[in-house]
Amino acid sequence: MIIAGLLLSVCIRGIIQASAPFSTPAIDCLDALKGCASDPGCEAAYRVLEYCASEEAVSPLGADIRSECFEAQGSLQQYRPLLSCKCHRGSRLEEACLRIYWNVRFSQGYDDFDSSPYEDFELELVRHIEMSRMASIVAASSLPPNGQNQCLKAAQDCGLYEKCGSLRSEYVLACTKRVIGSDRCNRQKCHRALRRFLERVPEEYSFGVLFCPCTDPLCGERRRKTIVPSCSYEERDGKPNCLSLQSYCLRDELCRSRLADFQHNCQPSSVSPSGCLRESGAVCLKAYAGLIGTIMTPNYVSNSSVEVSQWCNCEGSGNQWQECFRILHMFNNNDCLRNAISALGSLPPRPVESTPPPPPRPSPRIQQEDMNGNALPELSTVSCYCCSMGNTPGYPSTDTNPAEYRTNHGMTH
């Protein structure tokens, strides 16, 4: 039965790749499910998979139930829109869409990242405009004669663009404000505000503050503190094991999807000039930024290099130490990611004389939601950039239920 499930998984991935050419925007999973609902056979098969996924998240399924799950998944091969559907990052219904995406891929497993859950259209757009637009991402990528702190300059440029300055102030406030009666921040609110900033602000500004080039520790410290790591990244009880961190992430649709997107688009290649299998550092940086604001939030490890890593280690990994180091090396030993970050600081500078800020470029779904007033209310502006903060609670062990953990810590998506 296990062999049959693996064969089915391979077959379904082949159908997905054949039915979703890169140049054609994929249908949204929510829309695909609506179409599936008009076919009694498709809807019945999907409901079985929905049950299978929910039960598997609690405990391993028995052989008989798993057999029924594989049978239901096989019957969905006749409904290709549901097999090839994608989701829009940052949309109001993103998590509902992602749940459908992973339900359909029930047999794919938690560690199979052959494709990204997110629409290729957005990433294709970045790829097409990379050569002409990436030069304008950092306000002054090459250091001027006076050796100006480029991260400070990028923050100033962000403040001159109202949307960037407002959303940046929003996440700084969320990440520095302590929970009443506690010396801790609300990490969930901090993460949500960080995601909102990175999803709504054009890359010209968000990438500018994330990947600003530095030649001295003072600049490097500002870059490292951009995401307010004392709340969004670090833990007061030390570093958890990377396997535990990933295990929790993979049981959360949003974190699992952002991690899959990162692994799919930041795969290194020793034969590619860019170091990236998909030949696009811009796509890798976009996927990396998508991880910020999740349980797997990465950050710079020091003030003197562009090396990034998870806040975790491999102590106590036992015979799983190789898998643990694989998780670490996705970030601290990834030539695609390292080259993409380094290349951003070597591009020619953007003209600084009264350059008008570009309009934000969210996906069509996000644009429609903004028009409908679905955006979260803006918080008041914070005059300072980075304040001292309390530490944050640690992540749960691998046997902790994600929903229970979020409830106990006041965390909701």
C-alpha positions in Angstrom: 0.0 0.0 0.0 2.9 2.4 0.7 4.4 1.6 -2.7 1.0 2.3 -4.3 0.8 5.6 -2.5 4.2 6.6 -3.7 3.4 5.7 -7.3 0.2 7.7 -7.1 2.1 10.7 -5.7 4.5 10.6 -8.6 1.7 10.2 -11.1 -0.2 13.2 -9.7 2.9 15.4 -9.7 3.4 14.5 -13.4 -0.2 15.5 -14.1 0.3 18.8 -12.2 3.4 19.7 -14.2 1.8 18.8 -17.5 -1.4 20.6 -16.9 0.1 23.8 -15.5 2.6 25.3 -18.0 4.7 28.1 -16.5 3.4 30.7 -18.8 -0.2 30.2 -18.0 -1.5 31.6 -14.7 -2.9 28.8 -12.6 -6.5 28.9 -11.2 -6.9 29.8 -7.6 -7.6 26.8 -5.4 -10.7 28.4 -4.0 -12.1 28.8 -7.5 -11.0 25.3 -8.4 -12.9 23.9 -5.4 -16.0 25.7 -6.5 -15.8 24.1 -9.8 -15.2 20.7 -8.2 -18.3 21.1 -6.1 -20.4 21.0 -9.3 -19.2 17.5 -9.9 -20.6 15.0 -7.3 -17.7 12.6 -7.9 -15.0 15.3 -7.5 -16.6 16.8 -4.4 -17.0 13.4 -2.7 -13.3 12.6 -3.4 -12.2 16.0 -2.1 -14.2 15.6 1.1 -12.5 12.3 1.8 -9.1 13.8 1.3 -10.1 16.7 3.6 -11.0 14.2 6.3 -7.7 12.3 5.7 -5.6 15.4 6.0 -7.3 16.5 9.2 -6.9 13.1 10.8 -3.3 12.7 9.7 -2.5 16.0 11.4 -3.5 14.4 14.7 -2.1 10.9 14.4 -1.0 8.4 11.7 -3.8 6.9 9.8 -4.5 3.1 9.8 -3.9 1.0 6.7 -7.6 0.8 5.8 -8.3 4.5 6.0 -5.1 5.3 4.2 -6.2 3.0 1.4 -9.4 4.9 1.0 -7.5 8.2 1.0 -5.3 7.0 -1.8 -8.3 5.8 -3.7 -10.0 9.2 -3.4 -6.8 10.9 -4.5 -6.6 8.8 -7.5 -10.1 9.7 -8.6 -9.2 13.4 -8.5 -6.9 12.8 -11.4 -9.9 13.5 -13.6 -10.2 17.0 -12.3 -7.0 18.7 -13.3 -7.9 22.3 -12.2 -7.9 21.2 -8.6 -4.6 19.3 -9.0 -2.8 22.3 -10.6 -4.4 25.2 -8.6 -2.2 27.8 -6.8 -2.7 30.4 -4.1 -2.0 34.2 -3.9 0.5 35.2 -1.2 -0.9 37.8 1.1 -4.6 37.5 0.1 -7.3 37.6 2.8 -8.2 33.9 2.1 -4.6 32.7 1.6 -4.7 30.1 4.4 -8.1 28.7 3.2 -6.6 28.4 -0.2 -3.5 26.7 1.1 -5.5 24.2 3.0 -7.2 23.1 -0.2 -3.8 22.9 -1.9 -2.3 20.6 0.7 -5.5 18.5 1.1 -5.3 17.6 -2.6 -1.6 16.6 -2.1 -2.4 14.4 0.9 0.1 11.7 -0.2 2.8 14.1 -1.1 4.2 14.2 2.4 5.5 17.0 4.6 9.0 17.1 3.1 8.2 17.0 -0.6 8.9 20.4 -2.2 8.8 19.7 -5.9 6.6 22.7 -6.5 5.5 26.0 -4.8 1.9 26.5 -3.6 2.0 30.0 -4.9 1.1 31.4 -8.3 3.8 31.4 -10.8 2.5 34.6 -12.3 3.9 36.8 -9.6 7.3 35.1 -9.7 7.4 35.1 -13.5 6.7 38.9 -13.4 9.7 39.3 -11.1 11.8 37.2 -13.4 10.9 39.2 -16.5 11.6 42.6 -15.0 14.6 41.5 -12.9 17.3 43.0 -15.1 15.6 46.4 -15.5 14.1 46.8 -12.0 16.6 45.2 -9.6 19.0 48.1 -10.1 16.4 50.4 -8.4 15.7 48.2 -5.4 18.4 49.7 -3.1 18.3 53.5 -3.0 22.1 53.7 -3.4 23.5 50.3 -3.7 27.1 51.4 -4.3 28.6 53.3 -1.4 28.9 57.0 -2.0 32.2 58.8 -1.3 31.2 59.8 2.2 30.6 56.1 3.2 27.0 56.7 4.2 25.3 54.0 6.2 23.2 52.3 3.4 20.7 50.7 5.8 20.0 54.1 7.3 19.6 55.5 3.9 17.2 52.7 2.9 15.1 53.3 6.0 15.0 57.0 5.2 13.9 56.3 1.7 11.2 54.0 3.1 10.0 56.8 5.3 9.6 59.1 2.4 7.1 56.7 0.7 4.0 56.9 2.8 2.9 53.3 2.5 6.3 51.9 3.3 6.8 54.2 6.3 3.4 53.5 7.7 3.6 49.7 7.5 7.1 49.7 8.8 6.0 51.8 11.8 3.2 49.3 12.2 5.4 46.3 12.5 7.9 48.0 14.7 5.1 48.9 17.1 3.7 45.4 17.0 7.1 43.9 17.7 8.1 46.2 20.5 4.9 46.5 22.4 4.8 44.2 25.5 1.8 42.1 26.4 0.0 43.6 29.3 1.3 42.2 32.6 4.2 40.6 30.9 7.8 41.4 29.8 7.2 39.7 26.5 6.0 40.8 23.1 3.2 39.2 21.2 5.1 37.3 18.6 2.1 36.4 16.5 1.1 40.0 16.1 4.7 40.9 15.3 4.8 38.2 12.6 1.5 39.2 11.1 2.6 42.9 10.9 6.0 41.8 9.3 4.2 39.8 6.7 1.8 42.6 5.9 4.8 45.0 5.4 6.6 42.6 3.0 3.4 41.7 1.1 2.1 45.3 0.6 5.3 47.3 0.1 7.0 47.3 -3.3 10.4 45.5 -3.4 12.2 48.7 -4.2 11.7 49.6 -0.6 11.1 46.4 1.4 14.2 44.8 -0.2 16.1 48.0 0.4 15.8 47.7 4.2 16.2 43.9 4.2 19.2 43.5 1.9 21.0 46.9 2.2 24.8 46.5 1.5 27.1 47.1 4.5 30.9 47.5 5.0 30.9 48.2 8.7 29.4 46.7 11.9 27.2 49.7 12.6 25.4 49.3 9.3 25.3 45.6 9.7 23.7 45.9 13.1 20.9 48.1 11.7 20.4 45.5 8.9 20.2 42.6 11.4 17.7 44.5 13.6 15.4 45.4 10.6 12.9 42.7 11.6 13.2 43.4 15.3 14.8 40.0 16.0 14.3 40.2 19.8 10.6 39.5 19.1 10.3 38.0 15.7 13.4 35.7 15.7 15.1 35.0 19.0 14.0 33.1 22.0 14.8 33.6 25.7 15.3 29.9 26.4 18.0 29.5 23.8 17.9 27.9 20.4 15.5 25.0 19.8 16.5 22.0 17.7 16.0 22.6 14.0 14.0 19.4 13.6 11.5 20.5 16.2 11.3 24.0 14.6 10.6 22.5 11.2 8.1 19.9 12.6 6.0 22.6 14.0 6.2 24.7 10.8 5.1 21.7 8.6 1.9 21.3 10.6 0.9 24.9 9.8 -0.4 25.5 6.3 1.1 29.0 6.0 4.5 28.2 7.3 4.7 24.9 5.4 3.8 26.8 2.2 6.3 29.6 2.6 9.0 27.0 3.4 8.0 25.0 0.3 8.2 28.2 -1.8 11.6 29.0 -0.4 13.0 25.5 -1.1 11.5 25.5 -4.6 12.9 28.8 -5.6 16.2 29.0 -3.8 17.6 25.6 -4.9 21.3 26.0 -5.5 23.1 24.9 -8.6 26.8 24.5 -9.1 26.5 25.0 -12.9 24.3 28.1 -12.9 26.0 31.6 -13.2 23.7 32.9 -10.5 24.1 29.9 -8.3 20.4 29.3 -8.5 18.7 26.3 -10.2 15.9 28.6 -11.5 18.4 31.2 -12.7 16.8 34.1 -10.7 18.2 35.6 -7.6 15.2 37.9 -7.4 12.8 35.0 -7.2 14.9 33.5 -4.4 14.9 36.8 -2.4 11.2 37.1 -2.8 10.7 33.5 -1.5 13.2 34.2 1.4 11.2 37.4 2.3 8.1 35.3 2.4 9.5 33.2 5.3 9.9 36.3 7.5 6.9 36.5 9.8 6.5 32.7 10.1 7.8 30.2 12.7 10.8 29.7 10.3 11.7 33.3 10.2 15.4 33.6 9.2 17.8 36.5 9.9 21.4 37.6 9.7 23.6 35.9 12.2 26.1 38.8 12.7 26.8 42.4 12.0 29.7 41.7 9.7 28.4 39.3 7.0 25.5 38.4 4.8 25.2 35.0 6.3 21.7 34.1 7.4 20.3 31.3 9.4 17.3 30.0 11.4 17.3 30.5 15.2 18.0 26.8 15.9 20.8 24.3 16.3 21.3 20.5 16.0 22.1 19.6 19.5 20.4 16.4 20.6 19.5 15.3 17.0 20.7 11.8 17.5 20.7 9.7 14.4 18.8 12.5 12.6 21.7 14.9 12.6 22.1 14.8 8.8 18.5 15.9 8.4 19.0 18.6 11.0 22.1 20.0 9.2 20.2 19.9 5.9 17.7 22.4 7.5 20.5 24.6 8.6 22.3 24.5 5.3 19.2 25.6 3.4 20.1 29.0 4.8 23.7 29.2 6.0 25.2 27.2 3.1 23.0 28.1 0.2 25.0 29.6 -2.7 21.8 30.7 -4.5 20.6 32.8 -1.5 24.1 34.1 -0.6 24.8 35.2 -4.2 21.4 36.8 -4.5 21.9 38.9 -1.3 25.4 39.8 -2.3 24.5 40.7 -5.9 21.8 43.1 -4.7 24.5 45.3 -3.2 26.6 45.4 -6.3 24.0 46.9 -8.6 24.3 50.5 -9.9 22.5 53.0 -7.7 19.0 54.5 -8.4 18.9 58.2 -9.1 18.1 60.0 -5.8 16.9 63.4 -7.1 13.2 63.5 -6.5 12.6 60.0 -7.7 8.8 59.4 -7.3 8.0 56.2 -5.4 6.6 53.4 -7.5 3.1 52.2 -7.0 2.7 49.0 -5.0 2.2 45.9 -7.2 0.1 43.4 -5.3 -1.6 40.5 -7.1 -5.0 41.2 -8.7 -6.8 39.4 -5.8 -5.1 41.6 -3.2 -5.9 44.7 -5.3 -9.6 43.7 -5.2 -9.5 43.1 -1.5 -7.9 46.6 -0.9 -10.7 48.1 -2.9 -13.3 46.2 -0.8 -11.8 47.6 2.4 -10.4 44.3 3.6 -7.0 45.7 4.7 -6.2 45.8 8.3 -6.3 49.3 10.0 -3.0 51.1 10.2 -1.5 51.6 13.6 -0.1 54.9 14.8 3.3 56.0 13.6 6.3 55.1 15.8 8.9 57.9 15.9 11.8 55.6 16.7 13.1 52.7 14.6 14.1 50.2 17.1 13.4 50.1 20.9 14.7 47.7 23.5 12.4 44.7 23.9 11.7 41.8 26.1 12.4 38.2 25.2 9.9 35.8 23.7 8.6 32.4 24.6 10.1 29.4 22.9 8.5 27.2 20.3 6.8 23.9 21.3 8.3 20.5 21.0 7.4 18.2 18.2 4.5 16.6 20.1 2.8 20.0 20.7 -0.4 20.6 18.7 -0.1 23.9 16.7 -3.7 25.0 17.3 -3.4 24.3 21.0 -0.1 26.2 21.2 -1.5 29.2 19.4 -4.5 29.3 21.7 -2.4 29.1 24.9 -0.2 31.9 23.7 -2.9 34.2 22.4 -1.9 33.4 18.8 -4.4 33.4 16.0 -3.8 33.8 12.3 
